[in-house]
Amino acid sequence: VLSVPLWLAQAAGEEGLHRGYPFIQLCGAIGFWPAAVVSSGWFLLGHVSNAGETLLGLAAAGLIGLVLAYSLLRTGSLW
């Protein structure tokens, strides 16, 4: 139960870092889908050093990065 607020804070921080201001600026420079791929790759690389990470887990991290970028496109909101 005590870990939940920390996980939520980490998730909010990752969203701000990967799909916040830097992502919006990158979209303006190279377009949405190229920026989504770059951002998702950056998100994937951020998970490489996780203990026990597998190739399947890394692929999932990259794909969820694309899904979350698309969610931002559709809703206009990180939340």
Secondary structure in CASP SS format (residue, H / E / C, confidence):
PFRMAT SS
TARGET T0000
AUTHOR 0000-0000-0000
METHOD secondary structure of the structure
MODEL  1
V C 1.00
L C 1.00
S H 1.00
V H 1.00
P H 1.00
L H 1.00
W H 1.00
L H 1.00
A H 1.00
Q H 1.00
A H 1.00
A H 1.00
G H 1.00
E H 1.00
E H 1.00
G H 1.00
L H 1.00
H H 1.00
R H 1.00
G C 1.00
Y H 1.00
P H 1.00
F H 1.00
I H 1.00
Q H 1.00
L H 1.00
C H 1.00
G H 1.00
A H 1.00
I H 1.00
G C 1.00
F H 1.00
W H 1.00
P H 1.00
A H 1.00
A H 1.00
V H 1.00
V H 1.00
S H 1.00
S H 1.00
G H 1.00
W H 1.00
F H 1.00
L H 1.00
L H 1.00
G C 1.00
H C 1.00
V C 1.00
S C 1.00
N C 1.00
A C 1.00
G C 1.00
E C 1.00
T C 1.00
L H 1.00
L H 1.00
G H 1.00
L H 1.00
A H 1.00
A H 1.00
A H 1.00
G H 1.00
L H 1.00
I H 1.00
G H 1.00
L H 1.00
V H 1.00
L H 1.00
A H 1.00
Y H 1.00
S H 1.00
L H 1.00
L H 1.00
R H 1.00
T H 1.00
G C 1.00
S C 1.00
L C 1.00
W C 1.00
END
